[in-house]
């Protein structure tokens, strides 16, 4: 059996001594990556060996995938929770959570109110005169992901950002709308689905992204009505095209708010062009959509089987009465936090409670984390970290603090790995799980790990990082690379690029 890697006696700045080709082989094994290594023209290192756990850390339990799941051990349960419910942990966060225990850590993560990020005045003041650079907004959020005292709140804001999607391109960096949306998603993240859907519907960024802000009773736009049912609540095949058309009429009447900065920029433009300022243009005091009755649809329509005069609230209430809503949301949550193919009985059990609690998200998340399925061997390392999760965990693992240059670099790296915050590729959000592992993405992930280490003035001592971040459970190939590494810099590269670290 391989011996665990020996900790270095002091920090060092050392060359990365192992061949990068070998690192790529290891990273390519993630998420069934033997196929990836073939794409890369690489080959598996050495003969097939029995999977091992490094001694003294995890004893064999039911085997899943390429590792022995150690989830019968309290410290592994806590680490598993931190990988799923947060963006990974620093050594101090891991030690504190292990000391508290699994149940107390669940309670603390869920019950602690979300901390507010620092005000981004440049976003608040965004206008045509002063557009907000997207990379600045991305760096702002990445910075808060790194140092927020409520990491679960950030993880949930990130989840809803991928569910109730909008992108800065259409929402436009000349408005503060996408920034406001981030604040709203964080504040509502653990509330009930009814309140959430109303806030999503009248969110200025969403009004622009899915065109509800330009939808009128005379000319209803169907985009938001369709995605509200198909992607946000009910799922494909649970409604008709007539429901989409009726929903569009029923939801019409909202418009975007006008900020003082946007108003001032419009006035300045009008004066420069020698034209009058539109009479109906005035700054709005609030940060939500504005409903104008004269723009709404008047008259009964038939929506999801009922014929009546509808409004925004009644449309959402009708949707929440549909049997498909609870299983749809629960399945999305389970795929994000448990495993990619949740058992139907598990989904049904969670969905029943979710509906009985009037769609209380906080209760749902507690049920997820305390369920036997969450700590079952098939759920161990069953999901692939998104680029954002990978970058934040890497940065935390290396103990890097607040550095504006660092978070701007993370924003650029995330784009290279396929995940630019505030810019999902489609209204359905980003891909998930194994979709994050391709030949190009593997190379980008290894490049990110190597670039991060190369930029450090000193390399932190490796110590027992393989325990804190990998549960002391690695494959023979990873163990061989770790044990043959000449220095801590190389050990860190092996760990950060390993298939084990790509998973959560």
C-alpha positions as CSV (number, residue, x, y, z in Angstrom):
1,X,0.0,0.0,0.0
2,X,1.3,3.5,-0.8
3,X,2.4,5.7,2.0
4,X,0.8,9.1,2.5
5,X,2.9,12.0,1.1
6,X,5.2,13.4,3.7
7,X,4.6,17.1,4.7
8,X,7.3,19.6,3.9
9,X,9.2,21.2,6.8
10,X,8.9,24.7,5.4
11,X,7.3,26.7,2.7
12,X,9.1,26.9,-0.5
13,X,9.1,28.3,-4.0
14,X,10.0,25.4,-6.1
15,X,9.7,24.3,-9.8
16,X,6.9,22.0,-10.7
17,X,8.9,18.8,-10.9
18,X,6.5,16.3,-12.3
19,X,5.9,16.0,-16.0
20,X,2.8,18.0,-17.0
21,X,1.8,15.1,-19.2
22,X,1.3,12.9,-16.2
23,X,-0.8,15.5,-14.5
24,X,-3.1,15.6,-17.6
25,X,-3.5,11.8,-17.4
26,X,-4.6,12.1,-13.8
27,X,-7.0,15.0,-14.4
28,X,-8.4,13.3,-17.5
29,X,-9.7,10.4,-15.4
30,X,-12.4,12.6,-13.8
31,X,-16.0,11.8,-14.7
32,X,-15.1,8.7,-16.7
33,X,-12.2,10.5,-18.2
34,X,-10.3,7.5,-19.6
35,X,-12.1,8.5,-22.8
36,X,-10.8,12.0,-22.3
37,X,-7.2,10.8,-22.0
38,X,-7.6,8.9,-25.3
39,X,-8.8,12.1,-26.9
40,X,-5.7,13.8,-25.5
41,X,-3.6,11.1,-27.0
42,X,-2.4,10.0,-23.5
43,X,-2.5,6.7,-21.8
44,X,-3.2,5.4,-18.3
45,X,-0.2,5.3,-16.0
46,X,1.0,1.7,-15.4
47,X,-1.1,-1.4,-14.8
48,X,-4.5,-1.4,-13.2
49,X,-4.2,-1.5,-9.4
50,X,-6.8,-2.1,-6.7
51,X,-8.3,1.2,-5.5
52,X,-6.9,2.3,-2.1
53,X,-7.4,4.8,0.7
54,X,-4.4,6.3,2.2
55,X,-3.7,4.6,5.5
56,X,-4.8,6.1,8.8
57,X,-7.6,8.2,7.3
58,X,-10.4,6.2,5.8
59,X,-11.1,2.5,6.1
60,X,-12.8,0.6,3.2
61,X,-16.6,1.1,2.9
62,X,-18.8,0.2,0.0
63,X,-16.9,1.0,-3.2
64,X,-18.3,3.4,-5.7
65,X,-16.8,4.5,-9.0
66,X,-13.0,4.5,-8.6
67,X,-12.8,5.2,-4.9
68,X,-13.8,3.8,-1.6
69,X,-16.5,6.0,-0.1
70,X,-15.5,7.0,3.4
71,X,-18.8,8.5,4.4
72,X,-19.1,6.3,7.5
73,X,-16.5,8.6,9.0
74,X,-17.6,11.9,10.7
75,X,-14.8,14.0,9.3
76,X,-15.5,12.7,5.7
77,X,-19.2,13.5,6.2
78,X,-18.4,17.1,7.1
79,X,-15.9,17.5,4.2
80,X,-18.6,16.0,1.8
81,X,-21.1,18.6,3.2
82,X,-18.7,21.5,2.7
83,X,-17.9,20.5,-0.9
84,X,-21.6,20.4,-1.7
85,X,-23.1,23.2,0.5
86,X,-20.3,25.6,0.0
87,X,-17.4,26.2,-2.4
88,X,-15.0,24.0,-0.5
89,X,-13.2,25.0,2.7
90,X,-10.0,26.5,4.0
91,X,-8.1,24.4,6.5
92,X,-9.5,26.5,9.3
93,X,-13.1,26.2,8.1
94,X,-12.6,22.4,7.7
95,X,-11.2,22.0,11.2
96,X,-13.9,24.1,12.8
97,X,-16.7,22.1,11.0
98,X,-15.1,18.8,12.0
99,X,-15.0,20.0,15.6
100,X,-18.6,21.1,15.5
101,X,-19.8,17.9,13.8
102,X,-22.1,17.2,10.8
103,X,-25.5,18.1,12.4
104,X,-24.3,21.3,14.0
105,X,-22.6,22.3,10.8
106,X,-25.8,21.7,8.8
107,X,-27.7,23.9,11.3
108,X,-25.1,26.7,11.2
109,X,-25.0,26.8,7.4
110,X,-28.8,26.8,7.0
111,X,-29.8,29.0,9.9
112,X,-27.2,31.8,9.6
113,X,-28.8,34.7,7.7
114,X,-27.0,35.6,4.4
115,X,-24.3,38.3,4.9
116,X,-24.7,41.2,2.5
117,X,-21.8,41.7,0.1
118,X,-20.1,45.1,-0.1
119,X,-22.0,47.8,-2.0
120,X,-20.7,48.1,-5.5
121,X,-21.3,51.8,-6.3
122,X,-20.1,51.5,-9.8
123,X,-22.9,49.0,-10.5
124,X,-25.6,51.2,-8.7
125,X,-24.6,54.1,-10.9
126,X,-24.4,52.2,-14.2
127,X,-25.8,54.1,-17.1
128,X,-25.1,54.7,-20.8
129,X,-22.6,57.3,-19.7
130,X,-20.9,54.9,-17.3
131,X,-21.4,51.2,-18.2
132,X,-20.2,48.6,-15.7
133,X,-17.4,46.4,-17.0
134,X,-18.7,42.8,-16.7
135,X,-15.3,41.5,-15.4
136,X,-15.5,44.0,-12.6
137,X,-18.9,42.6,-11.6
138,X,-17.7,39.0,-11.9
139,X,-14.6,39.8,-9.7
140,X,-16.9,41.4,-7.1
141,X,-18.9,38.3,-6.7
142,X,-15.9,35.9,-6.8
143,X,-14.3,38.0,-4.1
144,X,-17.4,37.6,-2.0
145,X,-17.6,33.9,-2.6
146,X,-14.1,33.7,-1.2
147,X,-14.6,35.7,1.9
148,X,-18.3,35.7,2.8
149,X,-18.9,34.5,6.4
150,X,-22.0,32.8,5.0
151,X,-20.7,30.5,2.3
152,X,-23.9,28.4,2.0
153,X,-25.9,31.6,1.2
154,X,-23.4,32.2,-1.7
155,X,-23.7,28.7,-2.8
156,X,-27.5,29.0,-3.0
157,X,-27.3,32.4,-4.7
158,X,-25.1,30.6,-7.3
159,X,-27.6,27.8,-7.6
160,X,-30.5,30.2,-8.3
161,X,-28.3,32.2,-10.6
162,X,-28.1,29.1,-12.8
163,X,-31.8,28.3,-12.4
164,X,-33.4,31.7,-12.8
165,X,-30.9,32.8,-15.4
166,X,-30.2,36.2,-17.0
167,X,-27.1,37.4,-18.8
168,X,-25.4,40.8,-18.7
169,X,-25.3,41.0,-22.5
170,X,-29.1,41.3,-22.9
171,X,-29.7,42.9,-19.5
172,X,-27.0,45.4,-20.4
173,X,-24.1,46.7,-18.3
174,X,-25.5,50.2,-18.8
175,X,-28.0,49.4,-16.1
176,X,-27.6,48.1,-12.5
177,X,-30.2,45.4,-13.1
178,X,-27.9,42.3,-13.2
179,X,-26.2,43.5,-10.0
180,X,-29.6,44.1,-8.3
181,X,-30.6,40.6,-9.4
182,X,-27.6,39.1,-7.7
183,X,-28.6,40.9,-4.4
184,X,-32.2,39.7,-4.7
185,X,-31.3,36.0,-5.5
186,X,-29.1,36.0,-2.3
187,X,-31.8,37.5,-0.1
188,X,-34.5,35.2,-1.3
189,X,-32.4,32.1,-1.6
190,X,-33.9,30.2,1.4
191,X,-37.4,31.6,1.4
192,X,-40.5,30.0,-0.1
193,X,-41.0,29.4,-3.8
194,X,-44.1,31.6,-3.9
195,X,-42.3,34.7,-2.8
196,X,-39.3,33.8,-4.9
197,X,-41.4,33.5,-8.1
198,X,-43.0,36.9,-7.6
199,X,-39.6,38.5,-7.0
200,X,-38.2,36.8,-10.1
201,X,-41.1,37.9,-12.2
202,X,-40.8,41.6,-11.4
203,X,-37.0,41.6,-11.2
204,X,-35.7,44.3,-13.6
205,X,-33.0,42.1,-15.0
206,X,-35.5,39.3,-15.7
207,X,-38.1,41.8,-17.2
208,X,-35.4,42.7,-19.7
209,X,-33.9,39.3,-20.3
210,X,-37.2,37.5,-21.1
211,X,-38.9,40.5,-22.5
212,X,-41.8,40.8,-20.0
213,X,-40.8,44.4,-19.5
214,X,-42.0,45.2,-23.1
215,X,-45.0,42.9,-23.0
216,X,-48.4,44.6,-23.2
217,X,-52.0,43.4,-23.3
218,X,-52.2,44.5,-27.0
219,X,-48.9,42.9,-27.9
220,X,-48.0,40.2,-25.3
221,X,-44.6,38.6,-25.5
222,X,-44.6,34.9,-24.7
223,X,-40.9,34.4,-23.7
224,X,-41.3,34.8,-19.9
225,X,-44.6,32.9,-19.8
226,X,-43.0,29.9,-21.5
227,X,-39.8,29.8,-19.4
228,X,-41.7,30.4,-16.2
229,X,-43.5,27.1,-16.7
230,X,-40.9,25.1,-18.7
231,X,-37.6,26.0,-16.9
232,X,-38.5,27.6,-13.7
233,X,-41.4,25.6,-12.2
234,X,-43.2,22.8,-14.0
235,X,-41.0,21.3,-16.7
236,X,-41.4,20.2,-20.3
237,X,-44.8,18.6,-21.3
238,X,-46.8,19.9,-18.4
239,X,-48.6,22.8,-20.2
240,X,-49.9,23.7,-23.7
241,X,-49.1,26.4,-26.2
242,X,-52.5,27.9,-25.3
243,X,-51.3,28.1,-21.7
244,X,-48.2,30.0,-22.9
245,X,-50.3,32.5,-24.8
246,X,-52.8,33.0,-22.0
247,X,-50.0,33.4,-19.5
248,X,-48.3,36.0,-21.6
249,X,-51.5,38.1,-21.6
250,X,-52.1,37.6,-17.9
251,X,-48.6,38.7,-17.0
252,X,-48.5,41.8,-19.2
253,X,-48.2,45.3,-17.8
254,X,-44.8,45.5,-16.2
255,X,-42.0,47.8,-17.2
256,X,-38.4,48.3,-16.1
257,X,-37.6,51.0,-13.5
258,X,-35.5,54.0,-14.4
259,X,-32.7,54.8,-12.0
260,X,-31.6,58.4,-11.3
261,X,-28.3,57.7,-13.1
262,X,-30.2,56.3,-16.2
263,X,-32.5,59.3,-16.1
264,X,-29.6,61.8,-15.9
265,X,-27.8,60.1,-18.8
266,X,-31.0,60.2,-20.9
267,X,-31.5,63.9,-20.1
268,X,-27.9,64.7,-21.0
269,X,-28.2,62.8,-24.3
270,X,-31.4,64.6,-25.2
271,X,-29.9,68.0,-24.6
272,X,-26.8,67.1,-26.6
273,X,-28.9,66.0,-29.5
274,X,-31.2,69.1,-29.2
275,X,-34.4,67.2,-28.6
276,X,-36.9,67.3,-25.7
277,X,-36.8,64.8,-22.8
278,X,-39.8,62.5,-23.1
279,X,-42.6,63.6,-20.8
280,X,-43.2,60.2,-19.4
281,X,-39.5,59.6,-18.5
282,X,-39.0,60.0,-14.7
283,X,-36.7,58.3,-12.3
284,X,-38.4,55.6,-10.2
285,X,-37.8,55.2,-6.4
286,X,-37.7,51.4,-6.3
287,X,-35.5,48.6,-7.6
288,X,-38.3,46.4,-8.9
289,X,-40.5,46.4,-12.0
290,X,-43.3,49.0,-12.2
291,X,-46.8,47.8,-13.1
292,X,-48.9,50.1,-15.3
293,X,-52.5,49.1,-15.6
294,X,-52.9,50.8,-18.9
295,X,-50.4,48.3,-20.4
296,X,-52.1,45.2,-19.0
297,X,-54.5,42.8,-20.6
298,X,-58.1,43.2,-19.6
299,X,-60.5,40.3,-20.0
300,X,-60.7,36.6,-19.1
301,X,-58.3,34.0,-20.5
302,X,-58.1,30.3,-20.0
303,X,-54.9,29.4,-18.2
304,X,-54.0,25.9,-17.0
305,X,-57.7,24.9,-17.2
306,X,-59.3,27.9,-15.4
307,X,-61.0,30.8,-17.2
308,X,-61.0,34.2,-15.4
309,X,-59.3,37.6,-15.2
310,X,-55.8,37.0,-14.2
311,X,-53.0,39.0,-12.6
312,X,-49.4,38.2,-11.8
313,X,-50.1,36.8,-8.3
314,X,-53.0,34.6,-9.4
315,X,-50.9,33.2,-12.3
316,X,-48.1,32.2,-9.9
317,X,-50.6,30.8,-7.4
318,X,-52.2,28.7,-10.2
319,X,-48.8,27.4,-11.2
320,X,-47.9,26.4,-7.7
321,X,-51.0,24.3,-7.5
322,X,-49.7,22.0,-10.2
323,X,-48.5,18.6,-9.1
324,X,-45.4,18.8,-11.3
325,X,-43.9,21.8,-9.5
326,X,-42.5,20.1,-6.3
327,X,-40.9,17.1,-8.1
328,X,-39.4,19.4,-10.8
329,X,-37.7,21.7,-8.2
330,X,-36.7,18.8,-6.0
331,X,-35.1,17.0,-8.9
332,X,-33.1,20.1,-9.9
333,X,-31.9,20.5,-6.3
334,X,-31.0,16.8,-5.9
335,X,-29.0,16.8,-9.1
336,X,-27.1,19.9,-7.9
337,X,-26.4,18.7,-4.3
338,X,-26.8,14.9,-4.2
339,X,-26.2,13.0,-7.4
340,X,-27.0,13.3,-11.1
341,X,-29.6,10.6,-11.1
342,X,-31.7,10.8,-7.9
343,X,-33.9,7.9,-7.1
344,X,-37.6,8.5,-7.9
345,X,-38.7,7.4,-4.4
346,X,-36.2,9.9,-2.9
347,X,-37.6,12.7,-5.1
348,X,-41.1,11.8,-4.3
349,X,-40.4,11.8,-0.5
350,X,-38.7,15.2,-0.6
351,X,-41.4,16.6,-2.9
352,X,-44.2,15.6,-0.6
353,X,-42.6,17.5,2.3
354,X,-41.7,20.4,0.1
355,X,-45.3,20.9,-1.0
356,X,-46.7,20.4,2.6
357,X,-44.4,23.1,3.8
358,X,-45.7,25.5,1.2
359,X,-42.5,25.2,-0.8
360,X,-40.2,26.3,2.0
361,X,-36.7,26.1,0.5
362,X,-34.9,26.1,3.8
363,X,-36.8,23.0,5.0
364,X,-36.0,21.4,1.6
365,X,-32.3,22.0,1.9
366,X,-32.2,20.7,5.5
367,X,-34.1,17.5,4.3
368,X,-31.6,17.1,1.5
369,X,-28.5,17.4,3.7
370,X,-29.8,15.2,6.5
371,X,-31.2,12.5,4.2
372,X,-29.5,9.1,4.1
373,X,-29.1,9.5,0.4
374,X,-26.9,12.5,0.8
375,X,-24.3,10.5,2.8
376,X,-24.7,7.3,0.8
377,X,-21.7,5.8,-1.0
378,X,-23.3,6.3,-4.5
379,X,-23.4,10.1,-3.8
380,X,-19.7,10.3,-2.9
381,X,-17.8,12.2,-5.6
382,X,-20.8,11.7,-7.9
383,X,-20.7,15.3,-9.2
384,X,-18.2,17.4,-11.1
385,X,-17.3,20.8,-9.8
386,X,-18.2,23.6,-12.0
387,X,-15.4,26.0,-13.0
388,X,-16.5,28.5,-10.3
389,X,-16.6,25.8,-7.6
390,X,-13.2,24.6,-8.7
391,X,-11.6,28.0,-8.7
392,X,-12.9,29.0,-5.3
393,X,-12.0,25.7,-3.7
394,X,-8.5,25.9,-5.2
395,X,-8.0,29.5,-3.9
396,X,-9.3,28.5,-0.4
397,X,-7.1,25.4,-0.4
398,X,-4.0,27.5,-1.0
399,X,-5.0,29.9,1.7
400,X,-5.1,32.9,-0.6
401,X,-6.8,36.0,0.9
402,X,-8.5,39.0,-0.6
403,X,-6.7,40.2,-3.6
404,X,-8.4,42.3,-6.3
405,X,-6.0,41.2,-9.0
406,X,-6.6,37.5,-8.0
407,X,-10.4,37.7,-8.4
408,X,-10.1,39.5,-11.7
409,X,-7.8,36.6,-12.8
410,X,-10.5,34.1,-11.6
411,X,-13.1,35.9,-13.7
412,X,-10.9,35.5,-16.8
413,X,-10.0,31.9,-15.9
414,X,-13.7,31.0,-15.4
415,X,-14.5,32.3,-18.9
416,X,-11.7,30.1,-20.3
417,X,-13.2,27.0,-18.6
418,X,-16.6,27.8,-19.9
419,X,-18.3,29.6,-17.0
420,X,-18.4,33.3,-17.0
421,X,-20.6,34.5,-14.2
422,X,-23.6,36.6,-15.3
423,X,-23.2,35.2,-18.8
424,X,-24.8,31.7,-19.0
425,X,-24.9,30.3,-22.5
426,X,-28.7,30.0,-22.7
427,X,-31.9,30.5,-20.7
428,X,-31.5,27.0,-19.3
429,X,-28.3,28.0,-17.5
430,X,-25.0,26.2,-17.7
431,X,-24.3,22.5,-18.4
432,X,-23.7,20.4,-15.3
433,X,-21.7,17.4,-14.0
434,X,-19.8,15.5,-16.7
435,X,-20.5,18.2,-19.3
436,X,-17.8,20.2,-17.6
437,X,-15.2,17.6,-18.5
438,X,-14.0,17.7,-22.1
439,X,-10.5,17.6,-23.6
440,X,-10.4,21.4,-23.7
441,X,-11.8,21.8,-20.2
442,X,-9.3,19.3,-18.7
443,X,-6.4,21.3,-20.2
444,X,-7.9,24.6,-19.0
445,X,-8.3,23.1,-15.5
446,X,-4.7,21.9,-15.3
447,X,-3.5,25.3,-16.8
448,X,-5.5,27.1,-14.1
449,X,-3.9,25.0,-11.3
450,X,-0.4,25.5,-12.7
451,X,-0.8,29.2,-13.3
452,X,-2.2,29.8,-9.8
453,X,0.7,28.0,-8.2
454,X,3.3,29.6,-10.5
455,X,2.0,33.1,-9.4
456,X,2.5,32.4,-5.7
457,X,5.4,34.1,-4.1
458,X,5.8,31.1,-1.8
459,X,4.2,27.7,-1.9
460,X,2.2,26.8,1.2
461,X,3.2,23.7,3.1
462,X,1.4,20.7,1.7
463,X,1.1,18.9,5.0
464,X,-2.1,16.9,5.1
465,X,-3.9,18.8,2.3
466,X,-4.8,15.4,0.8
467,X,-6.9,14.7,4.0
468,X,-8.6,18.1,4.2
469,X,-9.4,18.3,0.5
470,X,-9.5,14.7,-0.6
471,X,-10.6,12.9,2.6
472,X,-7.3,10.9,2.4
473,X,-8.9,8.8,-0.3
474,X,-7.2,8.7,-3.7
475,X,-6.7,6.3,-6.6
476,X,-3.5,4.4,-7.0
477,X,-2.5,6.7,-9.9
478,X,-2.9,9.8,-7.8
479,X,-1.2,8.2,-4.8
480,X,1.8,7.2,-7.0
481,X,2.1,10.7,-8.3
482,X,1.9,12.3,-4.9
483,X,4.4,9.9,-3.3
484,X,6.9,10.4,-6.2
485,X,6.6,14.2,-6.2
486,X,9.9,16.0,-5.3
487,X,8.4,19.0,-3.6
488,X,5.3,20.7,-2.2
489,X,4.7,22.7,-5.3
490,X,4.4,19.6,-7.4
491,X,2.2,17.9,-4.7
492,X,-0.2,20.8,-4.8
493,X,-0.3,20.6,-8.6
494,X,-1.1,16.9,-8.5
495,X,-3.8,17.5,-5.9
496,X,-5.5,20.4,-7.6
497,X,-5.4,18.7,-11.1
498,X,-6.3,15.3,-9.8
499,X,-9.6,13.6,-10.8
500,X,-10.5,13.5,-7.1
501,X,-10.3,17.3,-6.8
502,X,-12.4,17.8,-9.9
503,X,-15.3,16.0,-8.1
504,X,-17.4,16.9,-5.2
